[in-house]
Amino acid sequence: MSNVDLEAIQNIDVRTVDPSTLVDITDVKIDVTLPKNERILDFIRQIKNPYCYKCGKTVVKTTFSNTERTLEEIFKNIIADT
């Protein structure tokens, strides 16, 4: 994926995106038997855009700060807060 492609998926506007073009995260299945790097690649392959996707009928926009924390740490914090 090029920097232009990455920037395009990061900058999708949730107010104007067509929800029918987004993947529902509940349809994504993670094969826990895969090594970590392969699980990450498989997740991205399935979700298409990890920055904008659906959860049911809700469009979700995810942004990340420029930080030393890993995506795994961030997701663990999100899950712990729910």
C-alpha positions, 0 to 999 in steps of 0.5 A: 500500500502506498502512502497515498493509499494509506492517507486516502483510507485514513481521511475518509469522512464518516459523514459522507462515506457510503456505509455499504462500501464498508466491512462490518467488523463483526464479519471479520474472523481472526485465526488465532492459530496464525502467528501475530504478524500474519493475524494482523495482515489477515485482519487488514485484508478482511477489514479493508480499511482499519480506520473506517468500518461498520459495527452493525449499522454504526460507522466507526472511524478510528484514529491513532496518535503518533505514539510509541504504544502498539496497536495491540496495547491500544486495543487492550485499553479500549477493551478494558474500558468497555 
